[in-house]
Structure formats: structure tokens, C-alpha cells
Amino acid sequence: SPAQSLRPILTPPPTPPAPEPTRYNYAPVFSPGVLDPLSADTFTLKAGEERTGVDLRMQFQPTSRIEGTIVDPRGVPIDVQLSLTRRSAVKALNNTQSGPGHIDDKFRFNSLSPGLYTVTAKTRPGGSGAVMWAVADVSLVGGEPTAVTLTLLPAATVAGRVVFEGIDLAQPPDLSRVTVRLVDVGPAAGNSTSATLDAAGLLTAAGMVPGRYMVRAAVPGAVPASGPAWTVRSVTTGGRDVTDLGFDITDGGLNDLIVTFTSQVSELSGALTTQSGAPETDYFVIAIPANRDYWMPGSRRIVSTRPDAKGRYVFRGLPGGEYRIAVTTDLVARDLQEMNVIAQLAAQSIPATIAFGERRVVNIR
């Protein structure tokens, strides 16, 4: 009837989605049963000592998740690569996991232990327009999810030039063979961006996510046993010497990065002998920079060599500076990447200073 047709049609309200159940997983645990590595016990072992009773009880803890939204102010379809980096005070616990490529504005990282994290998004090179990026720091506590919003911004550009100096080599090397990389030494340590060089030596590195970086540059090829060779003498920006050191790249990028190569090759050598003067050969000789700011994995200032049959060791191509020279019978390649091992070696070492182009002899008895 007409009266009935005027009655409002009532629909029940939508049923809210059921909350996701809390997920659990085994958390990293440290003796004596704590989750915080800074609260863990430390142990010192003497040679031949055995320590027992260092028991570990695993803990089943609620895990959390990061749920996020990506915003691109340009309004273009979103196509980014995501990564999640854990930021622990104990660097050995830090790791970076890559998320799948995303072509929508939602993402999620599941089954995360409590702690500090950094989420990074970067558009894929070759896409539409300039490379965009976004970073968010997240603190996870307990099993509660955390929501973040990543608003994409234009990536930075680094520009500068490569310079060659020296009188021992007639011409600079072929610039197409020269490599200049900007290596991330921040939370996502290990990622790098290669700069392009033109025929005039001008360098450009586009698509840089602001952060802390260092420059690693080289002319391919080993330093010869004698004669000149091209090695990096200095890296400067804004009038500061950042050779083999980390420096910050901000949203505005850099336009004054100068990488200078020199043909002068330093040589630090000497004889390794017993107290009676007999040559020693069954050892490793390690050069360690005296300045701990240079202590980082992959540093060209931390190197090792073996003496020859006459006990003579040689380091060619070391950057100028102050060093500590250590000797040990036990060394594997990865030890040079572990700064706690480097500290132990430096504690029992002798000093040595060398300048670019200098030949210095340091005998070790």
C-alpha cells in the first residue's frame, strides 16, 4: 500500500571484522634468560678453559607487525621496493629484510620481535618520473601492531668530479674503468649506489635515499709490486675531508663531492724475526688504522699479509696516516670484518706512521 511504501528500510549495521589473533614465536634470548642483549652476561675464557652451566631457556613471546600506507603526492601508480632494518645497539643482531614489490598503497611486515626498526620505501629505477623515497622509524612493544604512513619524497642527487694528480704516470686511466660507489654505512649498511662518470670526470649518483654514506673508489687492477699506481688520496665535500669515513647526505643531496686519485704509492715493509734474529714466516702481519673512526668492515686501511721465506712483509698502497702493526698466528679472512677482533689485535701492536709516496721500514722482533 502507499503507506507501507513510505516506511524506511532498516538495514543492520555492518559486522566489524574480528580482531586478528595474537601470534607467538620464539624470541632471541641471551644468558641468563633475558631478551635484552645489553642485559646479557658476558664471559671471558682463558686458553684451554671450559665453562659449563651456561644454559638458555627459550621464550615463546607475542610477536608484532607493522601495517603501513604509502602515499605518493604525484598521484601516480605506486611501485616501490620495501625493506625493513632492525636497529639494535648490538650490531651483530641487526639485519635487513626486503619486502615484496608493492603496486598498491598498503603493506605489512609480520612476526616481528619487540625492538627498533626502520622501514624504507624506494620507487624502482626506470619508472615514471624521478626516484622517490620514504623512511620511518618504528618502535615495537609487545604484541601490538603499529601503523605507519610513508609519504614519498624526491630522492637526492650527488654530483662532483674525479681528479688525478701525480707525476709518475703520463696519463690518467680510462674513465670508463674507474668505479665510484656510495656505500650506505647507516642502519641499512651494505647497500650501495654506483656513480656515473662522463669524459670530463664529472660524477653523478642519482636516486640517493638520504642517510649516512662513505665513498669507495678505485681504478681496477692490483697495485703492482713496484712502480706507480692510481689509488684514492682524498675524498672531500663542503671543504671537509671524508676519506674512508662516513658522512651525511641530506634531502638536498651534494654538488661538491671531489674524489682525488694519486699515482704516489706508499710502501710499509720490514722484517719479522725471532729474538735471536732468525726470520719468522708462520705469522700474519696486520695493519690497523690508529684512528678508530676508520674501523669498519671492508676498510682499505685494515689489511693483512704474510712474510716471505726471509721473513719480509710488505704493504703497498696503504693510505697515508697513523697505523698499528699487529702479528698473530691465527687469522681468517672474516676476522678483518669483526671490530672486536681488530680491537684485540690493536691492543698488542706497535705504532707506524706513513705518508703518501713514502717508503717506510718497520722491523718487528
RARA-V855640 format. One record per backbone hydrogen bond with DSSP energy under -1.0 kcal/mol. NH is the residue of the N-H (numbers start at 1). CO is the residue of the C=O. If there is no record, write none. Layout:
[[NH/CO] [NH/CO]]
This chain:
[[5/1] [7/4] [25/61] [27/59] [30/34] [33/30] [34/30] [39/36] [40/37] [41/31] [49/46] [55/53] [61/25] [63/23] [64/112] [66/109] [67/146] [68/107] [69/148] [70/105] [71/150] [75/72] [80/102] [81/122] [83/120] [84/97] [85/118] [86/95] [87/116] [93/90] [94/91] [97/84] [99/82] [102/80] [107/68] [109/66] [112/64] [115/140] [117/138] [118/85] [119/136] [120/83] [121/134] [122/81] [123/132] [124/79] [127/124] [133/153] [134/121] [136/119] [138/117] [140/115] [144/141] [146/65] [148/67] [150/69] [152/71] [153/133] [155/131] [156/208] [158/205] [159/254] [160/203] [161/257] [162/201] [163/259] [165/261] [177/174] [179/218] [181/216] [182/193] [183/214] [184/191] [185/212] [189/186] [190/184] [191/188] [193/182] [195/180] [196/204] [198/202] [201/198] [203/160] [204/196] [205/158] [208/156] [211/249] [213/247] [214/183] [216/181] [218/179] [229/263] [231/262] [233/260] [234/260] [236/258] [237/240] [240/237] [242/235] [245/242] [247/213] [249/211] [253/250] [254/157] [257/159] [258/236] [259/161] [260/234] [261/163] [262/231] [263/165] [267/358] [268/315] [269/360] [270/313] [272/311] [273/364] [274/278] [277/274] [280/272] [283/281] [284/328] [285/305] [286/326] [287/303] [288/324] [290/322] [294/291] [295/292] [296/294] [299/296] [302/299] [303/287] [305/285] [308/312] [311/308] [313/270] [315/268] [317/266] [321/354] [323/352] [324/288] [325/350] [326/286] [328/284] [335/332] [336/333] [337/334] [338/335] [342/338] [343/339] [344/340] [345/341] [346/342] [347/343] [348/345] [350/325] [352/323] [354/321] [358/355] [360/267] [362/269] [364/271]]
